[in-house]
Amino acid sequence: MSAEESSWRPLFLALRLAWSLGYIIAIPAVLFGFGGAYLDKTLETSPGFLLAGFIIAITLSYLGVRRKIKEITAAEKD
């Protein structure tokens, strides 16, 4: 690997991390947010399912970010 390629490597690693964390956080929020809103509208239970959906999304996002951090720290130890 040349010096120029190695200088870009940390940038690409940071962008890859930001991209994956964005998906880890956004996908559950969108799916459970819209799913909860749909159920609230259908069952006329506003805002119960919306709040439950966001709580589930926050929990899943937390677990996903925690798993990603463990992967990164394990890779750094090697």
trRosetta pair geometry for C-beta under 8 A, 3 or more apart (Angstrom, degrees):
i j d omega theta_ij theta_ji phi_ij phi_ji
1 5 4.8 -121 -172 88 89 127
1 6 5.3 105 130 -58 119 93
1 9 7.8 27 177 -53 148 133
2 5 4.8 96 55 9 78 101
2 6 7.0 -148 94 -4 40 88
3 6 5.8 -58 -145 40 31 109
3 7 6.5 35 155 -25 65 104
4 7 5.9 -54 -152 29 31 111
4 8 7.0 22 153 -12 62 105
5 8 6.0 -63 -156 37 35 106
5 9 6.8 54 147 -45 66 96
6 9 5.4 -29 -151 0 41 123
7 10 7.8 -50 -177 23 35 97
8 11 5.4 -62 -164 41 55 115
8 12 6.0 48 146 -19 84 107
9 12 5.9 -61 -146 39 31 107
9 13 6.2 31 157 -19 67 107
10 13 5.6 -55 -145 38 33 113
10 14 6.2 34 156 -20 66 105
11 14 5.8 -56 -150 36 29 110
11 15 6.4 26 153 -16 65 107
12 15 5.6 -52 -143 39 33 111
12 16 6.2 36 156 -21 65 105
13 16 5.7 -53 -146 36 29 112
13 17 6.4 31 154 -19 63 106
14 17 5.7 -54 -148 36 31 112
14 18 6.3 30 154 -17 65 106
15 18 5.7 -53 -144 38 32 110
15 19 6.1 34 155 -21 65 107
16 19 5.7 -54 -146 36 29 113
16 20 6.3 23 158 -13 65 108
17 20 6.1 -59 -145 40 28 104
17 21 6.1 24 158 -15 65 110
17 68 7.6 130 -147 167 84 126
17 72 7.4 43 -115 -89 125 136
18 21 5.9 -57 -143 41 28 108
18 22 6.3 36 155 -26 63 106
19 22 5.7 -54 -153 30 28 116
19 23 6.8 22 153 -12 62 104
20 23 5.8 -54 -152 38 36 108
20 24 6.2 39 150 -23 67 106
20 68 6.6 161 119 -124 120 140
21 24 5.3 -51 -143 36 36 115
21 25 6.2 24 160 -11 67 108
21 65 6.3 54 -135 -110 96 92
21 68 6.5 -168 -85 97 83 169
22 25 6.2 -66 -149 43 26 101
22 26 5.6 8 164 -9 67 121
23 26 6.0 -59 -122 45 27 101
23 27 5.6 24 -178 -21 67 113
24 27 7.2 -42 -125 28 11 104
24 28 7.8 -3 168 2 45 108
24 61 6.1 117 138 -139 80 69
24 64 3.9 -174 -165 131 114 135
24 65 5.9 145 121 -63 141 68
24 68 6.5 -93 -56 -30 166 139
25 28 7.3 -80 -168 41 24 96
25 29 6.4 13 155 -13 64 121
25 61 4.6 61 -117 -143 61 125
25 64 7.6 -157 -60 77 52 129
25 65 7.2 34 -66 -57 93 113
26 29 5.7 -68 -148 42 32 111
26 30 5.9 25 163 -17 72 110
27 30 6.1 -57 -143 38 27 106
27 31 6.1 18 164 -12 64 113
28 31 5.9 -61 -137 44 29 106
28 32 5.6 7 174 2 70 115
28 56 7.2 -135 180 119 114 79
28 57 4.0 158 134 -138 97 77
28 60 4.3 178 -115 82 160 130
28 61 5.5 -145 53 -52 134 86
28 64 7.7 -178 -13 -7 133 141
29 32 6.7 -63 -131 50 17 93
29 33 5.4 21 165 -23 59 122
29 54 7.0 33 -136 -125 74 73
29 57 4.5 114 -87 171 48 145
29 58 7.9 62 -88 -61 89 58
29 61 6.9 23 -44 -55 93 136
30 33 5.8 -57 -133 40 19 112
30 34 6.1 8 170 -6 60 111
31 34 6.5 -63 -145 43 19 98
31 35 5.9 17 158 -17 60 117
31 57 7.4 159 62 -97 79 110
32 35 5.4 -53 -134 43 31 115
32 36 5.9 35 162 -21 65 106
32 53 3.6 173 159 -173 85 88
32 54 6.6 169 112 -67 111 31
32 56 5.1 -156 -143 78 156 110
32 57 4.2 -159 53 -55 134 103
32 60 7.8 147 -21 21 143 135
33 36 6.0 -56 -148 36 23 107
33 37 6.4 20 154 -15 61 108
33 50 6.8 36 -152 -152 58 78
33 53 5.5 163 -80 122 28 126
33 54 5.9 52 -91 -76 82 83
33 57 6.5 -5 -40 -33 82 159
34 37 5.5 -53 -143 39 34 112
34 38 6.1 38 155 -22 66 105
35 38 5.7 -53 -147 35 29 112
35 39 6.4 25 155 -14 64 106
35 49 7.6 -107 122 156 71 114
35 53 5.6 166 74 -119 91 137
36 39 5.8 -55 -146 39 32 108
36 40 6.2 34 154 -21 65 106
36 49 4.0 -176 -153 133 75 79
36 50 4.0 142 128 -95 118 35
36 51 7.2 -175 178 23 149 31
36 52 6.0 171 -118 63 126 78
36 53 2.9 -125 -36 -8 128 136
36 54 6.9 -79 23 -21 161 71
37 40 5.6 -53 -146 36 31 113
37 41 6.3 29 155 -18 65 106
37 49 7.5 -153 -44 96 19 101
37 50 5.2 55 -73 -95 63 105
37 53 7.6 -80 -18 36 63 156
38 41 5.9 -56 -148 37 29 108
38 42 6.1 23 156 -15 65 111
39 42 5.7 -57 -140 42 31 109
39 43 5.7 -3 171 11 69 115
39 45 7.2 -30 133 48 85 116
39 49 4.0 -96 85 144 120 171
39 53 8.0 154 31 -49 122 124
40 43 6.7 -68 -128 55 19 87
40 44 7.4 55 172 -117 54 11
40 45 5.3 -111 -129 68 64 71
40 46 4.3 85 177 -85 120 65
40 47 6.2 1 -125 -127 152 37
40 48 6.5 158 -101 49 99 70
40 49 4.7 -156 -53 47 82 105
40 50 5.3 -21 -28 -29 145 97
41 44 7.5 15 -170 -74 23 49
41 46 7.4 48 -70 -65 48 105
43 49 7.3 95 47 -19 125 138
45 48 4.6 -53 144 35 105 123
45 49 6.0 80 86 -12 117 99
46 50 7.0 22 -139 1 68 123
47 50 4.5 -61 -170 50 82 120
47 51 5.4 84 128 -26 96 100
48 51 6.2 -66 -153 37 22 104
48 52 6.3 16 156 -13 63 111
49 52 5.4 -54 -141 42 36 113
49 53 6.0 44 155 -26 67 104
50 53 5.7 -53 -149 33 27 114
50 54 6.6 22 155 -14 62 105
51 54 5.9 -56 -148 38 32 107
51 55 6.4 34 153 -20 65 105
52 55 5.6 -53 -147 35 32 112
52 56 6.4 32 153 -17 65 105
53 56 5.8 -55 -150 38 31 110
53 57 6.2 32 152 -20 65 108
54 57 5.3 -50 -142 38 36 115
54 58 6.2 39 156 -22 66 101
55 58 5.8 -49 -146 34 30 110
55 59 6.5 31 153 -18 62 106
56 59 5.7 -57 -150 37 31 112
56 60 6.3 27 155 -15 67 108
57 60 5.9 -56 -143 40 30 107
57 61 6.1 31 157 -20 65 109
58 61 5.7 -55 -144 38 28 112
58 62 6.3 33 155 -23 63 106
59 62 5.8 -53 -149 33 28 113
59 63 6.5 24 155 -14 63 106
60 63 5.8 -56 -148 39 32 109
60 64 6.2 33 154 -19 66 108
61 64 5.6 -56 -146 38 31 112
61 65 6.2 28 158 -16 66 106
62 65 6.0 -57 -145 38 27 106
62 66 6.2 28 155 -20 63 110
63 66 5.6 -55 -145 38 30 114
63 67 6.3 32 155 -20 64 105
64 67 5.7 -53 -148 35 30 111
64 68 6.4 30 153 -18 64 106
65 68 5.6 -54 -148 37 33 113
65 69 6.4 35 153 -20 66 104
66 69 5.8 -53 -149 34 31 111
66 70 6.6 32 152 -19 63 104
67 70 5.7 -54 -152 35 33 113
67 71 6.6 36 150 -21 65 103
68 71 5.6 -51 -151 33 34 114
68 72 6.5 32 152 -18 65 105
69 72 5.7 -54 -148 36 33 111
69 73 6.3 27 157 -14 67 107
70 73 6.0 -57 -142 41 30 105
70 74 6.1 31 157 -20 65 109
71 74 5.9 -59 -147 38 27 110
71 75 6.3 26 155 -19 63 108
72 75 5.8 -56 -149 36 30 110
72 76 6.4 29 154 -20 64 106
73 76 5.6 -51 -146 34 34 112
73 77 6.7 39 154 -25 63 102
74 77 5.8 -51 -153 28 33 113
74 78 7.1 34 151 -22 62 102
75 78 5.9 -53 -157 27 36 112
